[in-house]
Amino acid sequence: MARVPRHVAIIMDGNGRWANARGLHRTQGHARGEPALFDVIDGALGIGVEWLTAYTFSTENWSRDEYEVDYLMQFNVDLLQRRRDELHAKGIRIHFIGERDDPRVPQELRERINDAEELTSGNDHMHMVFAFNYGGRTELVKAARRIADDVMAGRLDPAEIDHAAIAARLYLPDMPDPDLVIRTSGELRTSNYLLWEAAYSEYVFTSVLWPDFDRQTLVDCIIEYQSRDRRFGGAIDAAGAEGDG
């Protein structure tokens, strides 16, 4: 228990394949993914994970079938309506990272996102981060624009731009880097997820499709994480480059 990762981030993959394998519409796979997520939330809370981040909708997901996208937008509205108070009662603070002000995001959903964050802002039992309309490259582009704005306004000296300056301008600067990133369904990609934050994260890839993922699978992934000797590169040489360690 002393080596439970402080921050676990999950790429929840395989909802569509789970549904297709059962002759169901892809949206039914997304619906079945909800209880899996909340079982994992309870499991993470129970073992002392401080931060849990879930990739719920990527900037690339807009290219999916219009019906599926519309379903996911309404699904998120319904989820926040049905589950917000439950998370609040457990002392969980809700955060969203991503482009919530994208005009394609329904106004009702934006309002529910803001309400959920405000309601739970005083909670500290666990931080639950929903990466919604999120893309790692977009996050870095936005950080670069903020830096450029600050330089032009005279608030930042270009000579002072460093790792900390970039990190301070990400979507959620107070969020610690993930110790462990889990991807389900057997896919072996980062999929534009937490590109800056996961630079030294340990990755665990599991063949379990997301709707079949549960708190025990989470524990199994954490046990695998605990079996590793984490390395954060090697010594930094005179040029500032990090070795392989």
C-alpha positions in Angstrom: 0.0 0.0 0.0 3.0 2.3 0.5 3.6 2.1 -3.2 0.2 2.9 -4.5 0.6 5.4 -7.3 -0.5 8.9 -6.4 -1.9 9.6 -9.9 -3.4 7.0 -12.2 -4.5 8.0 -15.7 -6.6 5.7 -17.9 -7.3 5.5 -21.6 -10.7 3.7 -21.6 -10.6 1.8 -24.9 -12.7 -1.0 -26.4 -16.3 0.1 -25.8 -17.2 -0.2 -29.5 -15.5 -3.6 -29.9 -17.2 -4.9 -26.7 -20.6 -3.9 -28.3 -19.8 -5.2 -31.7 -18.8 -8.6 -30.3 -22.3 -8.9 -28.8 -24.2 -7.6 -31.8 -25.0 -4.3 -30.1 -24.7 -0.7 -31.3 -21.5 1.0 -30.3 -23.4 3.4 -28.0 -24.4 0.4 -25.8 -20.7 -0.2 -25.3 -20.3 3.4 -24.0 -23.3 2.9 -21.7 -21.7 -0.3 -20.3 -18.5 1.6 -19.8 -20.1 3.9 -17.2 -20.5 1.3 -14.4 -16.9 0.1 -15.1 -15.6 3.7 -14.6 -17.5 4.2 -11.3 -16.4 0.8 -10.0 -12.8 1.9 -10.8 -13.4 5.2 -9.1 -14.6 3.4 -5.9 -11.6 1.1 -6.1 -9.1 3.9 -6.5 -10.6 5.8 -3.7 -10.5 2.7 -1.4 -6.8 2.0 -2.0 -5.7 5.6 -1.6 -5.1 6.9 -5.2 -5.1 10.7 -4.9 -5.7 11.6 -8.5 -7.6 9.6 -11.2 -7.8 10.8 -14.8 -10.0 9.3 -17.4 -9.9 9.9 -21.1 -13.6 10.4 -21.9 -13.6 12.2 -25.2 -10.7 13.1 -27.4 -10.3 16.0 -29.9 -10.2 13.3 -32.6 -13.5 11.7 -31.6 -15.4 14.4 -33.4 -14.7 12.5 -36.6 -16.8 9.6 -35.5 -20.3 8.9 -36.7 -22.6 11.9 -36.0 -25.1 9.7 -34.1 -22.3 8.4 -31.8 -20.9 11.9 -31.2 -24.4 13.2 -30.3 -25.0 10.3 -28.0 -21.7 10.9 -26.2 -22.5 14.6 -25.7 -25.9 13.7 -24.2 -24.4 10.8 -22.3 -22.0 13.2 -20.5 -24.8 15.6 -19.7 -26.8 12.7 -18.2 -23.8 11.3 -16.4 -23.1 14.6 -14.6 -26.7 14.9 -13.7 -27.0 11.4 -12.3 -23.5 11.0 -10.7 -22.3 14.4 -9.6 -23.9 14.3 -6.2 -22.7 10.8 -5.7 -19.1 11.8 -6.3 -19.6 14.9 -4.1 -20.9 12.8 -1.2 -17.7 10.7 -1.4 -15.6 13.8 -1.0 -14.3 13.6 -4.6 -13.3 16.8 -6.4 -14.3 16.9 -10.0 -12.0 18.5 -12.7 -12.3 18.7 -16.4 -9.4 19.3 -18.8 -9.8 20.0 -22.5 -11.6 22.4 -24.8 -14.9 22.8 -23.0 -15.6 26.1 -24.7 -15.4 24.5 -28.2 -18.7 25.7 -29.9 -19.4 22.0 -30.8 -19.8 21.2 -27.1 -23.5 21.7 -26.1 -24.1 24.7 -23.8 -26.0 22.4 -21.4 -22.9 20.2 -21.0 -20.7 23.2 -20.5 -23.0 24.4 -17.7 -23.0 21.0 -16.0 -19.2 20.8 -16.2 -18.9 24.2 -14.5 -21.5 23.3 -11.9 -19.8 20.0 -11.0 -16.5 21.7 -10.6 -17.9 24.4 -8.4 -20.0 22.1 -6.2 -17.0 19.8 -5.5 -14.3 22.5 -5.3 -13.9 22.0 -1.5 -13.5 18.2 -1.6 -10.1 16.5 -1.0 -10.6 12.7 -0.6 -9.7 12.2 -4.3 -9.4 14.3 -7.4 -11.3 12.9 -10.4 -10.2 14.4 -13.7 -12.3 14.0 -16.9 -10.2 14.6 -20.0 -13.1 15.7 -22.2 -12.6 17.1 -25.7 -8.9 16.7 -24.8 -5.8 16.4 -27.0 -2.2 16.5 -25.7 -1.0 18.5 -28.7 -3.9 21.0 -28.4 -3.0 21.5 -24.7 0.6 22.3 -25.6 -0.4 24.7 -28.4 -2.6 26.5 -25.9 0.2 26.7 -23.4 2.5 28.1 -26.1 -0.1 30.7 -26.9 -0.3 31.7 -23.3 3.4 32.0 -23.1 3.4 34.2 -26.2 0.7 36.4 -24.8 2.6 36.8 -21.5 5.8 37.7 -23.4 4.1 40.3 -25.6 2.4 41.8 -22.5 5.7 42.1 -20.7 4.7 39.6 -18.0 7.3 37.0 -18.9 10.9 37.4 -20.0 11.7 34.9 -22.9 14.9 34.0 -21.1 12.7 32.7 -18.2 10.8 30.2 -20.3 11.5 26.7 -18.9 9.8 23.5 -18.1 8.0 25.2 -15.1 6.7 28.0 -17.3 5.1 25.5 -19.7 3.7 23.3 -16.9 2.2 26.4 -15.2 0.1 27.0 -18.4 -1.3 23.6 -18.9 -5.1 22.9 -18.4 -4.6 21.9 -14.7 -1.3 23.1 -13.4 -1.8 21.7 -9.9 -2.3 18.2 -11.2 0.7 16.0 -10.5 2.2 14.0 -13.4 0.7 10.5 -13.6 2.8 7.8 -12.1 0.8 5.1 -14.0 -1.0 5.3 -17.4 -3.3 2.3 -18.2 -4.6 1.6 -21.6 -7.3 -1.1 -22.1 -8.3 -3.3 -25.1 -4.8 -4.3 -26.1 -3.9 -1.2 -28.1 -0.3 0.0 -27.7 -0.6 3.7 -28.4 -0.5 6.9 -26.3 -3.3 8.5 -28.5 -2.4 12.1 -27.8 -3.0 11.7 -24.1 -1.2 13.7 -21.5 1.9 14.1 -23.7 3.7 16.5 -21.4 2.5 15.1 -18.1 3.2 11.4 -18.9 6.8 11.9 -20.0 8.1 9.6 -17.3 4.9 7.6 -16.5 4.9 3.9 -16.4 2.5 2.4 -18.9 0.5 -0.8 -18.4 -1.4 -2.2 -21.4 -4.1 -4.7 -20.8 -6.2 -6.7 -23.3 -9.3 -6.2 -21.2 -12.0 -4.2 -23.0 -13.1 -1.2 -21.0 -16.6 -2.4 -20.2 -15.1 -5.5 -18.6 -12.5 -3.5 -16.6 -13.2 -3.2 -12.8 -11.5 -2.4 -9.5 -9.7 -5.8 -9.4 -8.2 -5.1 -12.9 -7.1 -1.8 -11.6 -5.3 -3.5 -8.7 -3.7 -6.0 -11.1 -2.3 -3.1 -13.1 -1.1 -1.4 -10.0 0.7 -4.6 -8.9 2.4 -4.7 -12.2 3.4 -1.1 -11.8 4.8 -1.9 -8.3 7.0 -4.6 -9.7 8.9 -2.2 -11.8 12.0 -0.2 -11.0 11.0 3.3 -12.1 13.6 5.3 -13.9 13.5 8.9 -14.8 16.2 9.1 -17.4 19.8 9.2 -16.6 22.2 11.8 -15.4 21.9 15.2 -17.2 24.9 15.9 -19.3 26.5 19.3 -19.9 24.1 20.0 -22.8 21.1 19.2 -20.6 20.1 16.0 -22.4 18.8 13.1 -20.4 20.3 9.6 -20.8 18.3 6.4 -21.0 19.2 5.4 -17.5 
